[in-house]
Amino acid sequence: MPVGETGAAPRVPQNDAEVVERLPARRDDPVMAELRALRAAAAADPRDSDAAARLAQRLFELANAEGDPRYVGYAEAALRAWSGNDAPVAVQFARGLLRQYRHDFDTALGDFARVLEREPGHFGARAWRAALYMVRADYPAAARECGALPVPKDDLYAVACHAYVDATTGKTQAAYGRLRQALRDQPAIDADERLWVLTRLGEMAWRLGDAPAADRHFRDALGLGRDDNFLLAAYGDFLLDQGRAKDVVPLLKGWTRSDTLLLRLALAEKKLGLPDAAAHTQALADRFAASTLRGERLHMGEEARFLLDLKGEPAGALAVGLENWKSQREPRDALVVLEAARAARNAAAAAPVLMWLQDSGFESERMKQAAAALR
C-alpha cells in the first residue's frame, strides 16, 4: 500500500453548514465558561486585538492540553482581522504559536523574532524560540535562547531550559541532578511550570534507566490535575517501554480525540489482545488519510509508528519517518526511523538519524540498541 493510503476514505462534509462533530461542552464546565467570556469580549469590539489574542492563545492552550487541533482552527479565525508583519505584538505572538502548532516552524520563528524586536523582554517569544530550535535539533541556538531568557540565571525555568538542552546532548545525569535540585529549591511555582519540569524529569530518569524515579515524576505530574497531552504521551510511551500496557488503557481510554494518545492506546490494546485495538487502529487510519487529503500531516512521527507497529508496514513507516525527520528531529522521531530501518532491512536510509545520534551524544539504551543493530 502506498504511503498515505492508510485506510478508508475520510468523510467530507457536503456543505459548510453540516456538523461533523460537536466538541463536548457542559454548561457548567469552567473551561467552556471561560471560553464564552473570551469570545464575548472579542466579539464586543472586533478591533480589540488584545481580546482576540487572549482568545486565540487560550484556544491554543486547549489544543495543546487535549491534543485536539480543531481549537487551532478556531484560534486562527479569531485573528483573521489582522494580517502582515505589522500586526500588534499580542497578535503576532499568538500567530506564532498557531503556526508552530501547524509545524510551520520557519514562519513561527520569524513571528517570534518580530515580537522580540518590538519587545526584547517578551518571555514567551524567547521560550518558544528555544523550544523550536530543540525540535529542529539546533542545540547551540536553543542554548543561546535559554541564556537570553529575561529571568535570573537561577530561575527554575532558565535552569530547566538549559537542562533540557544538556539532557539531549550527552549530559543527562548532570542535567537531571541540577533540575531536580532547582525544583526542590523553588517549590513556590505554579502548577503549569511544575508539570513541565516534572515531565522533563520523568523523561531524564527514564533515559538514565531509573524506572522507579521516572514513574514517580510522571505520577507527580499527573497528580497536579492538569490536562496535558504531552505528559500523557510521554507517560504512555514510558509504560509501553516498561511492558506495562495494562496501565496504559485506563490512563488513555478517555483521550481518543487526540491522535497522539489514541496511537498509544491502540498500541497497548494490541499488546493486550483487546478487541478495541482493531477499531482504534482503523480510526487512526481514517484520521491519517483525512490529514493527507487536507495536506496537513501534523503527526507524521505518530503516523510512522502507526505504520510500523500497528500495520506492520516497515517500508512505509521508514518513508514517512524520514519525511518527518526533515523538519522535526526530536528523540522519538529518531527512534521510529531507526526501528523502521531495521525492520525494513534498510540501514542506509537511517544515515541522517545515525549521524544525529553520534553528533548529539543523546543517551538512550533503546536507541543505542537500535543503532547498533543497524550498524
C-alpha positions as CSV (number, residue, x, y, z in Angstrom):
1,M,0.0,0.0,0.0
2,P,1.5,3.4,-0.9
3,V,2.3,5.8,1.9
4,G,-0.7,7.9,2.8
5,E,-3.3,5.3,1.7
6,T,-3.7,4.1,5.3
7,G,-7.4,3.3,5.4
8,A,-10.9,4.1,4.3
9,A,-11.6,7.4,2.5
10,P,-12.3,10.2,5.0
11,R,-15.8,11.6,5.2
12,V,-16.1,15.0,3.5
13,P,-19.0,17.4,4.6
14,Q,-21.4,18.1,1.8
15,N,-21.6,21.8,2.7
16,D,-20.3,24.3,5.2
17,A,-23.4,24.1,7.4
18,E,-23.0,20.3,8.0
19,V,-22.0,19.5,11.6
20,V,-19.3,16.8,11.5
21,E,-18.8,16.5,15.3
22,R,-19.6,18.7,18.3
23,L,-16.9,19.2,20.9
24,P,-18.1,18.2,24.4
25,A,-19.1,21.2,26.4
26,R,-21.2,21.2,29.5
27,R,-22.8,24.5,30.6
28,D,-21.2,24.1,34.0
29,D,-17.7,23.4,32.6
30,P,-15.4,26.2,33.8
31,V,-13.2,26.0,30.8
32,M,-16.2,26.4,28.4
33,A,-17.4,29.3,30.6
34,E,-14.0,30.9,30.3
35,L,-14.1,30.5,26.5
36,R,-17.6,32.0,26.3
37,A,-16.4,35.0,28.2
38,L,-13.3,35.4,26.0
39,R,-15.4,35.1,22.8
40,A,-17.9,37.6,24.1
41,A,-15.1,40.1,24.8
42,A,-13.6,39.6,21.4
43,A,-17.0,40.0,19.7
44,A,-17.8,43.1,21.7
45,D,-15.2,45.1,19.8
46,P,-13.8,43.4,16.6
47,R,-11.0,45.9,16.6
48,D,-9.7,44.9,20.0
49,S,-6.5,43.0,19.1
50,D,-5.7,42.2,22.7
51,A,-9.1,40.5,23.3
52,A,-8.7,38.5,20.1
53,A,-5.1,37.4,21.0
54,R,-6.3,36.3,24.5
55,L,-9.0,34.2,22.9
56,A,-6.5,32.7,20.4
57,Q,-3.9,31.9,23.0
58,R,-6.4,30.2,25.3
59,L,-7.7,28.1,22.4
60,F,-4.1,27.2,21.5
61,E,-3.5,26.1,25.1
62,L,-6.6,23.9,24.9
63,A,-5.3,22.3,21.7
64,N,-2.0,21.5,23.4
65,A,-3.7,20.2,26.6
66,E,-6.2,18.0,24.8
67,G,-4.4,17.2,21.6
68,D,-7.3,18.5,19.5
69,P,-6.3,20.6,16.5
70,R,-9.8,22.0,16.0
71,Y,-9.1,24.5,18.7
72,V,-6.3,25.9,16.5
73,G,-8.7,26.4,13.6
74,Y,-11.0,28.5,16.0
75,A,-7.9,30.4,17.1
76,E,-6.9,31.3,13.6
77,A,-10.4,32.5,12.9
78,A,-10.1,34.9,15.9
79,L,-7.0,36.5,14.4
80,R,-8.3,36.8,10.9
81,A,-8.8,40.5,11.0
82,W,-5.0,41.2,11.4
83,S,-2.5,40.2,8.8
84,G,1.0,41.1,7.8
85,N,4.1,41.6,9.9
86,D,2.8,44.9,11.4
87,A,0.1,43.2,13.5
88,P,0.0,44.1,17.2
89,V,2.6,42.2,19.3
90,A,-0.1,40.1,21.1
91,V,-1.5,39.0,17.8
92,Q,2.0,38.4,16.3
93,F,2.9,36.2,19.3
94,A,-0.4,34.2,19.2
95,R,0.0,33.8,15.4
96,G,3.5,32.3,16.0
97,L,2.1,29.8,18.5
98,L,-0.5,28.7,15.9
99,R,2.0,28.4,13.1
100,Q,4.4,26.3,15.2
101,Y,1.4,24.0,16.0
102,R,0.9,23.6,12.3
103,H,4.6,22.8,12.0
104,D,5.4,25.9,10.0
105,F,8.5,26.4,12.1
106,D,10.3,28.9,9.9
107,T,7.4,31.3,9.9
108,A,6.8,30.9,13.6
109,L,10.4,31.7,14.4
110,G,10.0,34.8,12.2
111,D,6.9,35.8,14.2
112,F,8.7,35.4,17.5
113,A,11.7,37.3,16.2
114,R,9.5,40.2,15.2
115,V,7.9,40.2,18.7
116,L,11.3,40.3,20.3
117,E,12.4,43.2,18.0
118,R,9.5,45.2,19.5
119,E,9.5,43.8,23.0
120,P,13.0,42.4,23.8
121,G,11.8,41.2,27.2
122,H,9.0,39.1,25.9
123,F,9.4,35.9,27.8
124,G,7.0,33.7,25.7
125,A,8.6,34.5,22.4
126,R,12.1,33.7,23.7
127,A,11.0,30.5,25.4
128,W,9.2,29.3,22.3
129,R,12.2,30.0,20.1
130,A,14.2,27.8,22.4
131,A,11.6,25.0,22.1
132,L,11.5,25.2,18.3
133,Y,15.3,25.1,18.0
134,M,15.1,21.9,20.1
135,V,12.6,20.4,17.7
136,R,14.9,21.2,14.8
137,A,17.9,19.8,16.7
138,D,19.7,23.1,16.6
139,Y,21.1,22.8,20.1
140,P,23.5,25.7,20.1
141,A,20.7,28.0,19.0
142,A,18.4,26.6,21.7
143,A,21.1,27.2,24.3
144,R,21.5,30.8,23.2
145,E,17.8,31.4,23.6
146,C,17.9,29.8,27.1
147,G,20.7,32.2,28.0
148,A,18.7,35.2,26.7
149,L,15.6,34.4,28.7
150,P,14.6,37.6,30.6
151,V,14.8,35.9,34.1
152,P,17.7,35.4,36.6
153,K,20.1,32.6,35.7
154,D,18.9,30.6,38.7
155,D,15.2,30.9,37.9
156,L,13.7,27.5,37.6
157,Y,12.6,28.0,34.1
158,A,16.0,29.1,33.0
159,V,17.6,26.1,34.7
160,A,15.0,23.8,33.1
161,C,15.7,25.3,29.7
162,H,19.4,24.7,29.9
163,A,18.9,21.2,31.4
164,Y,16.6,20.2,28.5
165,V,19.4,21.1,26.1
166,D,22.0,19.3,28.1
167,A,19.9,16.2,28.6
168,T,19.6,15.9,24.8
169,T,23.3,16.4,24.2
170,G,25.0,13.8,26.3
171,K,24.9,15.3,29.8
172,T,21.7,13.7,31.1
173,Q,22.9,12.8,34.6
174,A,24.2,16.3,35.4
175,A,21.1,17.9,33.9
176,Y,18.8,15.7,35.9
177,G,20.5,16.4,39.1
178,R,20.6,20.1,38.5
179,L,16.9,20.3,37.6
180,R,15.7,18.1,40.4
181,Q,17.6,20.3,42.9
182,A,16.3,23.5,41.4
183,L,12.7,22.2,41.8
184,R,13.4,21.5,45.5
185,D,14.9,24.9,46.0
186,Q,11.9,26.7,44.3
187,P,8.7,25.0,45.5
188,A,6.5,28.0,45.1
189,I,5.9,27.8,41.4
190,D,2.6,27.5,39.5
191,A,1.1,24.1,38.6
192,D,1.8,24.5,34.9
193,E,5.5,25.1,35.3
194,R,5.7,22.3,37.9
195,L,4.0,19.9,35.4
196,W,6.5,20.9,32.6
197,V,9.5,20.3,34.9
198,L,8.2,17.0,36.4
199,T,7.6,15.7,32.9
200,R,11.1,16.5,31.8
201,L,12.5,14.9,35.0
202,G,10.5,11.8,34.2
203,E,12.0,11.6,30.7
204,M,15.5,12.1,32.0
205,A,15.2,9.5,34.7
206,W,13.8,7.1,32.1
207,R,16.8,7.6,29.9
208,L,19.1,7.1,32.8
209,G,17.5,3.7,33.5
210,D,15.9,4.7,36.8
211,A,12.3,3.5,36.1
212,P,11.0,3.9,39.7
213,A,12.1,7.6,39.7
214,A,10.7,8.2,36.2
215,D,7.4,6.7,37.3
216,R,7.3,8.8,40.4
217,H,8.0,12.0,38.4
218,F,5.3,11.2,35.9
219,R,2.8,10.4,38.6
220,D,3.6,13.6,40.5
221,A,2.8,15.5,37.3
222,L,-0.5,13.6,36.8
223,G,-1.3,14.4,40.4
224,L,-1.4,18.1,39.6
225,G,-4.8,17.6,37.9
226,R,-3.9,19.4,34.7
227,D,-4.9,18.1,31.3
228,D,-1.7,17.8,29.2
229,N,-1.4,15.8,26.0
230,F,2.4,15.9,26.1
231,L,2.6,14.4,29.7
232,L,0.1,11.7,28.8
233,A,2.0,10.8,25.6
234,A,5.4,10.7,27.5
235,Y,4.0,8.6,30.3
236,G,2.2,6.3,27.9
237,D,5.5,5.7,26.0
238,F,7.2,5.0,29.3
239,L,4.6,2.5,30.3
240,L,4.7,0.7,27.0
241,D,8.5,0.6,27.1
242,Q,8.3,-0.9,30.6
243,G,5.9,-3.7,29.5
244,R,3.0,-2.1,31.3
245,A,0.5,-1.9,28.6
246,K,-2.3,-2.8,31.0
247,D,-1.6,0.6,32.8
248,V,-1.9,2.5,29.5
249,V,-5.5,1.6,28.8
250,P,-7.1,3.2,31.9
251,L,-4.7,6.2,31.5
252,L,-5.7,7.0,27.9
253,K,-9.2,5.5,27.3
254,G,-10.8,8.9,27.7
255,W,-8.5,10.6,25.3
256,T,-9.4,9.2,21.9
257,R,-9.9,12.6,20.3
258,S,-6.1,13.1,20.4
259,D,-4.3,11.3,17.6
260,T,-1.1,11.0,19.6
261,L,-2.9,9.5,22.6
262,L,-5.2,7.2,20.5
263,L,-2.0,5.8,19.0
264,R,-0.6,4.8,22.4
265,L,-3.9,3.4,23.4
266,A,-4.2,1.3,20.3
267,L,-0.6,0.0,20.8
268,A,-1.4,-1.0,24.3
269,E,-4.7,-2.7,23.3
270,K,-2.8,-4.6,20.6
271,K,-0.2,-5.9,23.0
272,L,-3.0,-7.0,25.4
273,G,-5.1,-8.6,22.6
274,L,-8.1,-6.4,23.4
275,P,-11.0,-6.2,20.9
276,D,-10.9,-2.3,20.8
277,A,-7.5,-2.5,19.1
278,A,-9.0,-3.1,15.7
279,A,-11.5,-0.2,15.9
280,H,-8.9,2.2,17.2
281,T,-6.4,1.2,14.5
282,Q,-9.0,1.8,11.8
283,A,-9.9,5.2,13.4
284,L,-6.2,6.2,13.2
285,A,-6.0,5.0,9.6
286,D,-9.0,7.2,8.8
287,R,-7.5,10.2,10.5
288,F,-4.2,9.9,8.8
289,A,-5.9,9.6,5.4
290,A,-8.0,12.7,6.1
291,S,-4.9,14.6,7.2
292,T,-3.2,13.6,3.9
293,L,-6.2,14.7,2.0
294,R,-6.1,18.1,3.6
295,G,-2.3,18.4,3.0
296,E,-1.9,18.8,6.7
297,R,0.2,16.0,8.2
298,L,0.9,17.3,11.6
299,H,1.7,13.9,13.2
300,M,4.0,12.2,10.8
301,G,6.1,10.7,13.6
302,E,3.0,9.1,15.0
303,E,1.9,8.0,11.5
304,A,5.3,6.3,11.1
305,R,4.9,4.5,14.4
306,F,1.3,3.5,13.4
307,L,2.6,2.0,10.1
308,L,5.4,0.2,11.8
309,D,3.8,-1.3,14.9
310,L,0.1,-1.4,14.1
311,K,0.0,-2.0,10.3
312,G,3.3,-4.0,10.0
313,E,4.5,-1.8,7.1
314,P,8.2,-1.0,7.8
315,A,9.0,0.4,4.4
316,G,6.0,2.8,4.6
317,A,6.9,3.7,8.2
318,L,10.5,4.4,7.1
319,A,9.4,6.7,4.3
320,V,7.1,8.7,6.5
321,G,9.6,8.8,9.3
322,L,12.3,10.2,7.1
323,E,9.9,12.8,5.6
324,N,9.1,13.8,9.2
325,W,12.8,14.0,10.1
326,K,13.3,16.8,7.5
327,S,11.5,19.2,9.8
328,Q,11.1,17.5,13.2
329,R,14.1,15.9,14.9
330,E,13.1,15.0,18.4
331,P,14.3,11.8,20.0
332,R,11.0,9.9,19.4
333,D,11.2,10.9,15.7
334,A,14.7,9.4,15.6
335,L,13.7,6.2,17.3
336,V,10.9,5.3,14.9
337,V,13.3,5.9,11.9
338,L,15.9,3.6,13.4
339,E,13.4,0.9,14.3
340,A,11.7,1.1,10.9
341,A,15.0,1.0,9.1
342,R,15.9,-2.2,11.0
343,A,12.6,-3.8,10.3
344,A,12.8,-2.8,6.6
345,R,16.4,-4.0,6.4
346,N,17.5,-0.7,5.0
347,A,20.3,0.6,7.2
348,A,21.5,3.1,4.7
349,A,18.2,5.1,4.8
350,A,18.8,5.7,8.5
351,A,22.1,7.5,8.0
352,P,20.8,11.0,8.9
353,V,19.5,9.8,12.2
354,L,22.6,7.8,13.0
355,M,24.6,10.9,12.3
356,W,22.4,12.9,14.7
357,L,22.8,10.2,17.4
358,Q,26.5,10.4,17.1
359,D,26.8,14.2,16.9
360,S,24.3,15.0,19.6
361,G,25.5,12.4,22.1
362,F,21.9,11.6,23.0
363,E,21.7,9.0,25.7
364,S,19.1,6.2,25.4
365,E,19.7,2.5,25.8
366,R,16.9,1.6,23.4
367,M,18.1,4.0,20.7
368,K,21.7,2.7,21.1
369,Q,20.5,-0.9,20.7
370,A,18.5,0.1,17.5
371,A,21.6,1.9,16.1
372,A,23.9,-1.0,17.0
373,A,21.6,-3.4,15.2
374,L,21.7,-1.2,12.0
375,R,25.5,-0.8,12.1
